[in-house]
């Protein structure tokens, strides 16, 4: 019988730390369809036990602090990192 524990199976979600970062491009588009900004980021899978779930949270590490606000209320200027969480992580 095959074990049901997710941590017994290989996958990139087991990798942690800087050596598992991957270069990516982030683009933020406003509700009206206009681009707010785009930039190069380093991307990692974020979390502990939730790393093995089908939906992952991602950690975006900005190469330079943000010069524009990613949120409608103006928050986030100067941020160096952002975590994008998958909905439904309320176990």
Order of alpha helices (4+ residues) and beta strands (2+ residues): beta-beta-beta-beta
